[in-house]
């Protein structure tokens, strides 16, 4: 979580996310990678949070992004970004670790 950021305030969330990514990149001089996990974004209120306002289309080369959501409006909208997608059934912990290692390495 981004400390002090209201999750339904798209402007502040966007600014905090961009600052955090920039800070990570600068502190590590581009030599380390990070994984940004946005779990269950479909639980955000669509009428209060427009993901286009706070979730970038492009991330720094040192940042990998994993977004999870159920089928529905958020999933449909994310498909328009043409990001790689994986349809995931309920998985064991071992299976989840293998997928993360394969696609986020």
Secondary structure as GFF3:
##gff-version 3
##sequence-region A 1 105
A	DSSP	alpha_helix	10	27	.	.	.	ID=ss1
A	DSSP	beta_strand	34	38	.	.	.	ID=ss2
A	DSSP	three_ten_helix	41	43	.	.	.	ID=ss3
A	DSSP	alpha_helix	51	54	.	.	.	ID=ss4
A	DSSP	beta_strand	63	67	.	.	.	ID=ss5
A	DSSP	alpha_helix	73	79	.	.	.	ID=ss6
A	DSSP	alpha_helix	93	104	.	.	.	ID=ss7
###
